[in-house]
Amino acid sequence: TLRPDLDVLFVGINPGVVSGQKQLHFGNPQNFFWKGLFRSRLIPQNIPPEDGHLLWTKWNMSIVNLVQRTTPSTSDLSRKEMRDAVPDLCQKISSNKPKVVCFVGIGIYEIFAATSKPTPGLQPMVYDFGSSIDSPTLRPLDSSSAPHSANEFAYLFVMPSTSGRTITYQNPEKLMYFQQLNYIRDCVAHEPPRPIDPTTLADLGPPTRSRYFGKS
């Protein structure tokens, strides 16, 4: 469910078998997504996937998938199928203008931004709402002191996949990225928006994995 001016729009890659059967986002109990939201204080309640609608109705966040087709594994999706889905995602972002777009999986952002091996965390580029429907227009945000500018751009945040199959990042490190996102959400949702402090952001997560504030 989408509406204009969401604080955070999460982008998953596609439904797995369990999520597809249940018709729920991140429906597998082994997935860390809902636990990460609660433990990072992005949401104040520990909710199951079945109550995922509360994300939209109570906390001004929502979830979309890049690809709608259910598969046993993301490896069952071709890169062409994922690239072909980018214009539809761009339309959803440009039409609803969320403050932050969070990609739940590094590979999703690779496809979206047509980049190679992006570093997780807050990205050095922002999504320009003047993007065409065919591909995103990304432009640099060179200063951490620049607060969010409504109706102009969305911050882009990348976190590791929350799937239980992802072993490169363990849950304690995944939680650090949720905590970074919570801090960013609090900054952009504040009235007026507050600038993102690089020291605070680095203290919350693994700074050696982030290039947002310069070389690590």
QUIGI-V268409 format. One record per residue. N is the residue number from 0. RES is the residue in one small letter. PHI is phi as a letter, one per 30 degrees, with the letter a starting at -180 (* if undefined). OMEGA is omega in whole degrees, -180 to 180 (NA if undefined). Layout:
BEGIN
N;RES;PHI;OMEGA / N;RES;PHI;OMEGA
END
This chain:
BEGIN
0;t;*;-177 / 1;l;b;171 / 2;r;a;-180 / 3;p;d;170 / 4;d;i;172 / 5;l;d;174 / 6;d;d;179 / 7;v;b;170 / 8;l;c;178 / 9;f;d;178 / 10;v;b;173 / 11;g;c;-176 / 12;i;d;176 / 13;n;a;-179 / 14;p;d;169 / 15;g;d;-176 / 16;v;d;-178 / 17;v;d;179 / 18;s;d;179 / 19;g;d;179 / 20;q;d;-178 / 21;k;d;-175 / 22;q;h;-179 / 23;l;b;172 / 24;h;d;179 / 25;f;h;-172 / 26;g;d;180 / 27;n;d;-179 / 28;p;d;178 / 29;q;d;-178 / 30;n;d;-174 / 31;f;d;-169 / 32;f;e;-175 / 33;w;d;176 / 34;k;d;180 / 35;g;d;178 / 36;l;e;-177 / 37;f;d;-176 / 38;r;d;177 / 39;s;d;-178 / 40;r;i;170 / 41;l;d;173 / 42;i;b;-174 / 43;p;d;-179 / 44;q;b;174 / 45;n;d;-173 / 46;i;c;174 / 47;p;d;178 / 48;p;e;-179 / 49;e;d;179 / 50;d;c;-178 / 51;g;e;179 / 52;h;d;179 / 53;l;d;178 / 54;l;e;-178 / 55;w;d;-173 / 56;t;d;-174 / 57;k;c;-167 / 58;w;b;172 / 59;n;h;174 / 60;m;b;179 / 61;s;a;-175 / 62;i;b;169 / 63;v;b;173 / 64;n;c;173 / 65;l;d;179 / 66;v;c;-176 / 67;q;d;-174 / 68;r;d;177 / 69;t;d;177 / 70;t;b;177 / 71;p;d;-178 / 72;s;b;177 / 73;t;d;178 / 74;s;d;177 / 75;d;d;176 / 76;l;c;175 / 77;s;d;177 / 78;r;d;178 / 79;k;d;180 / 80;e;d;179 / 81;m;d;179 / 82;r;d;-179 / 83;d;d;-179 / 84;a;d;-176 / 85;v;d;180 / 86;p;e;179 / 87;d;d;177 / 88;l;d;178 / 89;c;e;180 / 90;q;d;179 / 91;k;d;-179 / 92;i;d;-177 / 93;s;d;-178 / 94;s;d;-173 / 95;n;c;173 / 96;k;h;174 / 97;p;d;179 / 98;k;d;-180 / 99;v;b;171 / 100;v;c;-178 / 101;c;c;179 / 102;f;c;-177 / 103;v;c;-177 / 104;g;k;-177 / 105;i;d;-179 / 106;g;d;179 / 107;i;d;-180 / 108;y;d;176 / 109;e;e;-180 / 110;i;d;-175 / 111;f;d;-175 / 112;a;c;-178 / 113;a;h;-179 / 114;t;b;-178 / 115;s;c;176 / 116;k;h;177 / 117;p;d;177 / 118;t;d;179 / 119;p;d;-178 / 120;g;j;178 / 121;l;d;-174 / 122;q;d;179 / 123;p;d;178 / 124;m;c;173 / 125;v;c;180 / 126;y;c;-180 / 127;d;d;-179 / 128;f;d;173 / 129;g;d;-179 / 130;s;e;174 / 131;s;d;179 / 132;i;d;-177 / 133;d;d;-177 / 134;s;a;-179 / 135;p;d;170 / 136;t;c;-179 / 137;l;c;179 / 138;r;b;-177 / 139;p;d;169 / 140;l;c;-168 / 141;d;d;-176 / 142;s;b;177 / 143;s;d;-177 / 144;s;d;-178 / 145;a;d;178 / 146;p;d;-180 / 147;h;d;179 / 148;s;c;-175 / 149;a;e;176 / 150;n;i;177 / 151;e;c;-177 / 152;f;a;173 / 153;a;c;169 / 154;y;d;178 / 155;l;c;-179 / 156;f;b;-179 / 157;v;b;174 / 158;m;b;177 / 159;p;d;176 / 160;s;e;179 / 161;t;c;179 / 162;s;d;176 / 163;g;d;179 / 164;r;d;-178 / 165;t;d;-177 / 166;i;c;178 / 167;t;d;177 / 168;y;c;176 / 169;q;d;-174 / 170;n;e;178 / 171;p;d;178 / 172;e;d;175 / 173;k;e;-180 / 174;l;d;179 / 175;m;e;179 / 176;y;d;174 / 177;f;d;180 / 178;q;d;174 / 179;q;d;-179 / 180;l;d;178 / 181;n;d;178 / 182;y;d;180 / 183;i;d;179 / 184;r;e;-180 / 185;d;d;179 / 186;c;d;-174 / 187;v;d;-179 / 188;a;d;180 / 189;h;d;177 / 190;e;c;-4 / 191;p;d;-180 / 192;p;e;179 / 193;r;c;175 / 194;p;d;178 / 195;i;d;-178 / 196;d;d;-176 / 197;p;d;-180 / 198;t;d;179 / 199;t;d;-179 / 200;l;d;-179 / 201;a;d;180 / 202;d;d;-177 / 203;l;d;-173 / 204;g;b;179 / 205;p;d;-174 / 206;p;d;-179 / 207;t;d;180 / 208;r;c;-177 / 209;s;c;177 / 210;r;c;-171 / 211;y;d;-176 / 212;f;c;178 / 213;g;j;-176 / 214;k;d;180 / 215;s;c;NA
END
